[in-house]
Amino acid sequence: MKGTIDKTLDELERSGNFRSIPRGVRCPDVVDFTSNDYLGLGFREDLRREFYSRNDVVSMQFSSSASRLLAMNQMSFTRFESFLSELYGGREALVFNSGYHANTGLVSALSAKNTVIIADRLVHASIIDGIKLGGCRFERFRHNDMAHLSKLAKKVVAEGMTPLIIAESVYSMDGDYADIEALAEIKRNCPGAILYIDEAHAVGVEGMHGLGLCRSSKAFDDIDIIVGTLGKALASVGAYAIMKGRLKDFAVNKARSFIFSTALPPINIEWSRFIIEKCLDMDAERSHLRIIGHRLSEIFASHGIETPASHIQPFVVGNPKLAVELSAELFNEGFNVLPIRTPTVPPGTDRLRLSLSAALSVEDIEKFGVVFAKVLKKFDL
């Protein structure tokens, strides 16, 4: 066993794919382009003070000490899930411990014998792991290729099987958007199909009141499951699923990640409800995020690099060692941009992923543009 471990680690080092946990020290002189804190709420002391002033924090539980199916105190959860239900038009809501728990639990639970999962090729690893755990047949359609998806879905229906179509609204490593209406139309043309959309990187940022692209879509009624995360733009922890019909009851009874996990601490649930209430009115932060996203995209375009004008923008270099070297050089110049390598992205698409926050200024983006041009010249790119 030791030989296998050493061999694996040696190979990772040779290929430039060896990982280590970052130092985790805040450097005030370094601009951070790695955080998923898209609204810049993670270090907002004013929000924490308001939360403390409005709540008797000492009396709140710092541990649930049991799973949701066993815990005695459910008040924080039921209030929060009812609040989410109101925001999403009366649909049932269920809180999970993380986006990973939500996707692995729900996808594996939905993997029935008569189901064929058809997922976008670039969906989260948690969805892929859920597919593997479920063990049912699955297909992967080319990224955002609706014609390919339609062809696969119609084939599944013709075989007498049920398609479970899975996509993301904003893709975590590319920053581009799914066509929600097109996905819904394909679902409508496939009797019995289920449409599942992960909004992990859209909630808080996109759509009316930051509730994601699905809630604002004309096709909202056609989406069966929406997964939102609390640990990114919403500066909390955990995730939630918004579900039609009796899908919540199904998840409570069949999603193993929900059934067998100690629930999140009630104090975190109270904070999540508080922060979403605040987020609903943060149009100014969302507008600023769009402004700096457009400016960064313009800077990349000036160097012949095409990126989406969103809060996630990749610079694909295609070589893991080069990605690491570029990251180190940018850090020395005052910008923290970490390399993204296999298996997070497909081989040959290794990149720097720039993740924007409303806490960044236009001046930060302009300074990055100057440094980026300097680094490109140094590396002859």
Secondary structure as the mmCIF struct_conf table of DSSP 4:
data_model
#
loop_
_struct_conf.conf_type_id
_struct_conf.id
_struct_conf.beg_label_comp_id
_struct_conf.beg_label_asym_id
_struct_conf.beg_label_seq_id
_struct_conf.end_label_comp_id
_struct_conf.end_label_asym_id
_struct_conf.end_label_seq_id
HELX_RH_AL_P HELX_RH_AL_P1 LYS A 2 SER A 15
TURN_TY1_P TURN_TY1_P1 GLY A 16 GLY A 16
TURN_TY1_P TURN_TY1_P2 PRO A 28 ASP A 29
BEND BEND1 VAL A 30 VAL A 30
STRN STRN1 VAL A 31 ASP A 32
TURN_TY1_P TURN_TY1_P3 TYR A 38 LEU A 39
BEND BEND2 GLY A 40 GLY A 40
TURN_TY1_P TURN_TY1_P4 GLY A 42 PHE A 43
HELX_RH_AL_P HELX_RH_AL_P2 GLU A 45 ARG A 54
BEND BEND3 ASN A 55 ASN A 55
HELX_RH_3T_P HELX_RH_3T_P1 VAL A 57 SER A 59
BEND BEND4 MET A 60 MET A 60
BEND BEND5 PHE A 62 PHE A 62
BEND BEND6 ALA A 66 ALA A 66
STRN STRN2 SER A 67 SER A 67
TURN_TY1_P TURN_TY1_P5 ARG A 68 LEU A 70
BEND BEND7 MET A 72 MET A 72
HELX_RH_AL_P HELX_RH_AL_P3 MET A 75 LEU A 87
TURN_TY1_P TURN_TY1_P6 TYR A 88 GLY A 90
STRN STRN3 GLU A 92 PHE A 96
BEND BEND8 ASN A 97 SER A 98
HELX_RH_AL_P HELX_RH_AL_P4 GLY A 99 ALA A 109
TURN_TY1_P TURN_TY1_P7 LEU A 110 LEU A 110
TURN_TY1_P TURN_TY1_P8 LYS A 113 ASN A 114
STRN STRN4 THR A 115 ASP A 120
TURN_TY1_P TURN_TY1_P9 ARG A 121 LEU A 122
HELX_RH_AL_P HELX_RH_AL_P5 ALA A 125 GLY A 134
STRN STRN5 PHE A 138 PHE A 141
HELX_LH_PP_P HELX_LH_PP_P1 ARG A 142 ARG A 142
TURN_TY1_P TURN_TY1_P10 HIS A 143 ASN A 144
HELX_RH_AL_P HELX_RH_AL_P6 MET A 146 ALA A 158
TURN_TY1_P TURN_TY1_P11 GLU A 159 GLY A 160
STRN STRN6 THR A 162 GLU A 168
BEND BEND9 SER A 169 SER A 169
STRN STRN7 VAL A 170 VAL A 170
TURN_TY1_P TURN_TY1_P12 SER A 172 ASP A 174
STRN STRN8 TYR A 177 TYR A 177
HELX_RH_AL_P HELX_RH_AL_P7 ILE A 180 ARG A 188
TURN_TY1_P TURN_TY1_P13 ASN A 189 ASN A 189
BEND BEND10 CYS A 190 CYS A 190
TURN_TY1_P TURN_TY1_P14 PRO A 191 GLY A 192
STRN STRN9 ILE A 194 ASP A 198
TURN_TY1_P TURN_TY1_P15 ALA A 200 VAL A 205
BEND BEND11 GLU A 206 GLY A 207
HELX_RH_3T_P HELX_RH_3T_P2 MET A 208 GLY A 210
HELX_RH_AL_P HELX_RH_AL_P8 LEU A 213 SER A 216
BEND BEND12 SER A 217 SER A 217
TURN_TY1_P TURN_TY1_P16 LYS A 218 ALA A 219
HELX_RH_3T_P HELX_RH_3T_P3 PHE A 220 ASP A 222
STRN STRN10 ILE A 225 THR A 229
BEND BEND13 LEU A 230 LYS A 232
TURN_TY1_P TURN_TY1_P17 ALA A 233 LEU A 234
BEND BEND14 SER A 236 VAL A 237
STRN STRN11 ALA A 239 MET A 243
TURN_TY1_P TURN_TY1_P18 GLY A 245 ARG A 246
HELX_RH_AL_P HELX_RH_AL_P9 LEU A 247 LYS A 254
HELX_RH_AL_P HELX_RH_AL_P10 ARG A 256 ILE A 259
TURN_TY1_P TURN_TY1_P19 PHE A 260 PHE A 260
BEND BEND15 SER A 261 SER A 261
STRN STRN12 THR A 262 THR A 262
HELX_LH_PP_P HELX_LH_PP_P2 ALA A 263 PRO A 265
HELX_RH_AL_P HELX_RH_AL_P11 PRO A 266 CYS A 279
TURN_TY1_P TURN_TY1_P20 LEU A 280 ASP A 281
HELX_RH_AL_P HELX_RH_AL_P12 ASP A 283 SER A 302
TURN_TY1_P TURN_TY1_P21 HIS A 303 GLY A 304
BEND BEND16 ALA A 309 HIS A 311
STRN STRN13 ILE A 312 VAL A 316
BEND BEND17 GLY A 318 GLY A 318
HELX_RH_AL_P HELX_RH_AL_P13 PRO A 320 ASN A 332
TURN_TY1_P TURN_TY1_P22 GLU A 333 GLY A 334
STRN STRN14 PHE A 335 ASN A 336
STRN STRN15 PRO A 339 ILE A 340
TURN_TY1_P TURN_TY1_P23 THR A 342 THR A 344
BEND BEND18 VAL A 345 VAL A 345
TURN_TY1_P TURN_TY1_P24 PRO A 347 GLY A 348
STRN STRN16 ARG A 351 SER A 355
TURN_TY1_P TURN_TY1_P25 ALA A 358 ALA A 359
BEND BEND19 LEU A 360 LEU A 360
HELX_RH_AL_P HELX_RH_AL_P14 VAL A 362 LYS A 378
TURN_TY1_P TURN_TY1_P26 PHE A 379 ASP A 380
#
